Amino acid sequence: MKILLSNFDITIALSFLSKENSKSLPIQYADFNVLNYLYSEKLEPNKLNQIYFYPDSSALYFYVKFFIDRKYKKIISTDIQNSLLVELEKNQSKIYLLGDSSTILKRVAERLKIKFPKLTLVDYCNGYNFDTEKVITEINKNDIDILFVGLGLGRQEKWILENHLNINAKIILSVGGWFQYLAKNKKRAPLFLRKNHLEWLHKIIVEFPRVWKRYFIGFPLFMYRVLTKQIEITIEKD
């Protein structure tokens, strides 16, 4: 499996939002867990090429830095998404949230209204019980700028791949468990751990039953696959 990773930042997102586009831009963070999933699904190259991937996670950072590009700087999806909200409010953008529970989404909506009053949250939809056709119809009739999709590993990637061509939102952004952080249901690692590439350690300590397989099985499996070229990673040059 070949994956082309692009350097993604807020400037790129905003430049795409400013254009009149007939198709959505699906943007997917690519950590080792996501790449393991995509590999196991054995997706056709033409499907993968429809997605704009950007590197995320310490595991991918160290692999890229030591094996591909020494000048590579780490990209953290949660930081990008948080900063993006600031810029979206300035532009009075329209967003839609898909994923997680109704309780979490309600908290997110309340917090966004307080912190980003000029940002238009058109609606949100429970990620555990929804009708894809109805969701897409609602998104398309409201001229959404960004659709944030947080359905969890596997479900969100599959859903985006299957539906992005039918969605008129300018950007479809995969966000994993970001809604949990926005709702203050989970806390990120302390800043000093994040700066030292140890956010994964915080997750193991705090969420061990949920994440232990990811780090103790998924990470070695990922390293084996990239070192044996089963997963081939390249970085897009500026």
C-alpha positions as CSV (number, residue, x, y, z in Angstrom):
1,M,0.0,0.0,0.0
2,K,1.3,3.4,-1.0
3,I,0.4,6.5,0.9
4,L,1.3,10.1,0.0
5,L,1.3,12.4,3.0
6,S,0.9,16.2,2.6
7,N,1.9,18.9,4.9
8,F,-1.4,20.2,6.2
9,D,-2.0,23.5,8.1
10,I,-4.7,26.1,8.6
11,T,-3.6,28.1,5.6
12,I,-4.2,25.2,3.3
13,A,-7.7,24.6,4.8
14,L,-8.7,28.3,4.5
15,S,-7.4,28.5,0.9
16,F,-9.7,25.7,-0.1
17,L,-12.6,27.2,1.8
18,S,-12.2,30.4,-0.2
19,K,-12.6,28.6,-3.5
20,E,-15.7,27.7,-5.4
21,N,-15.4,24.0,-5.6
22,S,-17.8,21.5,-7.1
23,K,-16.4,18.6,-5.0
24,S,-15.5,18.2,-1.3
25,L,-12.0,17.8,-0.1
26,P,-11.8,14.8,2.2
27,I,-8.9,15.3,4.7
28,Q,-7.8,12.4,6.8
29,Y,-5.2,12.5,9.6
30,A,-2.8,9.5,9.2
31,D,-1.4,8.0,12.4
32,F,0.0,4.5,12.6
33,N,-3.4,3.2,13.7
34,V,-5.2,4.6,10.6
35,L,-2.5,3.3,8.3
36,N,-2.8,-0.1,9.8
37,Y,-6.6,0.0,9.2
38,L,-6.2,1.1,5.6
39,Y,-3.7,-1.6,4.9
40,S,-5.9,-4.3,6.4
41,E,-8.8,-3.1,4.2
42,K,-6.7,-3.6,1.1
43,L,-8.2,-0.5,-0.6
44,E,-7.6,0.2,-4.3
45,P,-5.0,2.9,-5.0
46,N,-7.6,5.1,-6.9
47,K,-9.7,5.2,-3.7
48,L,-6.8,6.2,-1.5
49,N,-5.8,8.9,-4.0
50,Q,-9.1,10.6,-3.5
51,I,-8.1,11.4,0.1
52,Y,-5.8,14.2,1.3
53,F,-3.7,12.5,4.0
54,Y,-1.5,14.4,6.5
55,P,0.8,12.8,9.1
56,D,-0.1,12.7,12.7
57,S,1.2,10.9,15.9
58,S,4.7,10.6,17.3
59,A,5.2,7.2,15.7
60,L,4.7,8.6,12.3
61,Y,6.7,11.7,13.1
62,F,9.8,9.7,14.1
63,Y,9.5,7.3,11.1
64,V,9.3,10.2,8.7
65,K,12.0,12.2,10.3
66,F,14.6,9.4,10.5
67,F,13.8,7.6,7.3
68,I,12.3,10.1,4.9
69,D,12.8,13.8,5.7
70,R,15.1,15.1,8.5
71,K,13.5,18.6,8.3
72,Y,10.0,17.3,8.9
73,K,8.0,19.1,11.6
74,K,5.4,17.3,13.6
75,I,1.7,17.9,12.9
76,I,-0.8,17.3,15.6
77,S,-4.4,17.0,14.4
78,T,-6.0,18.1,17.7
79,D,-4.0,21.4,17.7
80,I,-4.8,22.0,14.0
81,Q,-8.5,21.4,14.6
82,N,-8.6,23.7,17.7
83,S,-6.8,26.5,15.8
84,L,-9.0,26.0,12.8
85,L,-12.1,26.9,14.9
86,V,-10.6,30.3,15.6
87,E,-10.2,31.0,11.9
88,L,-13.6,29.6,11.0
89,E,-15.3,32.0,13.5
90,K,-13.5,35.0,11.9
91,N,-15.0,33.9,8.5
92,Q,-18.4,33.2,10.1
93,S,-18.2,29.7,8.6
94,K,-20.9,27.1,8.7
95,I,-20.0,23.7,10.2
96,Y,-21.7,20.3,10.8
97,L,-20.7,17.7,13.3
98,L,-21.2,13.9,12.8
99,G,-20.1,11.4,15.4
100,D,-20.1,10.5,19.1
101,S,-23.2,10.5,21.3
102,S,-26.0,13.1,21.4
103,T,-24.9,14.0,25.0
104,I,-21.3,14.8,24.0
105,L,-22.5,16.7,20.9
106,K,-24.9,18.8,22.9
107,R,-22.0,19.8,25.2
108,V,-19.8,20.6,22.2
109,A,-22.6,22.8,20.8
110,E,-23.0,24.7,24.0
111,R,-19.2,25.3,24.4
112,L,-18.9,26.4,20.7
113,K,-21.7,28.9,21.1
114,I,-20.0,30.5,24.1
115,K,-16.4,30.4,22.8
116,F,-17.1,31.0,19.1
117,P,-20.3,33.0,18.9
118,K,-19.9,34.0,15.3
119,L,-19.3,30.4,14.2
120,T,-22.5,28.8,12.7
121,L,-23.1,25.3,13.9
122,V,-25.8,24.3,11.5
123,D,-26.5,21.0,13.3
124,Y,-25.0,17.8,14.7
125,C,-25.8,14.1,14.4
126,N,-25.4,11.2,16.8
127,G,-22.7,8.9,15.3
128,Y,-24.2,5.7,16.7
129,N,-27.7,6.0,15.2
130,F,-28.1,8.0,12.0
131,D,-29.4,7.7,8.4
132,T,-26.6,8.5,6.0
133,E,-29.0,9.7,3.2
134,K,-30.8,12.1,5.6
135,V,-27.5,13.5,7.0
136,I,-26.1,14.1,3.5
137,T,-29.4,15.8,2.4
138,E,-29.2,18.1,5.4
139,I,-25.6,19.0,4.8
140,N,-26.1,19.7,1.1
141,K,-29.1,22.0,1.6
142,N,-27.3,24.1,4.1
143,D,-24.1,24.9,2.2
144,I,-21.8,23.6,4.9
145,D,-18.2,24.8,4.8
146,I,-16.7,22.0,6.9
147,L,-18.1,18.7,7.9
148,F,-16.3,17.3,11.0
149,V,-16.5,13.5,11.1
150,G,-15.7,11.7,14.4
151,L,-17.1,8.2,14.0
152,G,-14.0,6.4,15.4
153,L,-11.3,4.4,13.7
154,G,-12.5,2.4,10.7
155,R,-16.1,3.7,10.7
156,Q,-15.1,7.3,9.9
157,E,-12.6,6.4,7.2
158,K,-15.1,3.9,5.6
159,W,-17.9,6.4,5.7
160,I,-15.9,9.2,4.2
161,L,-14.6,7.0,1.4
162,E,-18.1,5.8,0.6
163,N,-19.9,9.1,0.7
164,H,-17.6,12.1,0.0
165,L,-18.5,12.3,-3.7
166,N,-22.1,12.9,-2.7
167,I,-21.4,15.6,-0.2
168,N,-21.3,19.3,-1.0
169,A,-19.4,20.6,2.0
170,K,-16.2,22.2,1.0
171,I,-14.1,20.2,3.4
172,I,-14.8,16.8,5.1
173,L,-12.4,16.6,8.0
174,S,-11.8,13.3,9.9
175,V,-11.4,14.2,13.6
176,G,-11.3,10.9,15.6
177,G,-12.2,11.5,19.3
178,W,-11.9,15.3,19.1
179,F,-15.5,15.8,20.1
180,Q,-14.6,14.2,23.5
181,Y,-12.0,16.9,24.1
182,L,-14.2,19.7,23.0
183,A,-16.9,18.5,25.4
184,K,-14.4,18.4,28.2
185,N,-15.2,14.8,28.7
186,K,-11.6,13.9,28.3
187,K,-8.4,15.8,29.0
188,R,-5.3,15.9,26.8
189,A,-1.9,15.2,28.2
190,P,-0.1,18.0,30.0
191,L,1.7,20.4,27.7
192,F,5.2,19.2,28.7
193,L,4.3,15.6,27.7
194,R,2.9,16.8,24.4
195,K,6.0,18.9,23.7
196,N,8.2,15.9,24.3
197,H,6.2,13.5,22.1
198,L,4.8,11.6,25.0
199,E,1.0,12.1,24.6
200,W,0.8,8.4,23.8
201,L,2.1,7.6,27.3
202,H,-0.6,9.7,28.9
203,K,-3.2,7.8,26.9
204,I,-1.8,4.4,28.0
205,I,-1.9,5.5,31.7
206,V,-5.4,7.1,31.6
207,E,-7.1,4.8,29.0
208,F,-5.2,1.5,29.2
209,P,-8.2,-0.9,28.6
210,R,-9.2,1.0,25.5
211,V,-5.8,1.7,23.9
212,W,-3.3,-1.0,25.0
213,K,-3.8,-3.1,21.8
214,R,-3.2,0.0,19.7
215,Y,0.2,0.6,21.2
216,F,1.5,-2.8,22.2
217,I,0.3,-4.6,19.1
218,G,-0.6,-2.0,16.5
219,F,2.6,0.0,16.8
220,P,5.0,-2.9,16.3
221,L,2.9,-4.2,13.5
222,F,3.0,-0.8,11.8
223,M,6.8,-0.6,12.1
224,Y,7.1,-4.1,10.6
225,R,4.9,-3.1,7.7
226,V,6.8,0.1,6.9
227,L,10.2,-1.4,7.3
228,T,9.3,-4.3,5.0
229,K,7.7,-1.9,2.5
230,Q,4.2,-3.3,2.9
231,I,3.2,0.2,3.7
232,E,5.2,2.7,1.6
233,I,5.1,6.3,2.8
234,T,6.1,9.3,0.8
235,I,6.0,13.0,1.7
236,E,4.7,15.6,-0.8
237,K,7.3,18.2,-1.5
238,D,6.4,21.9,-1.3
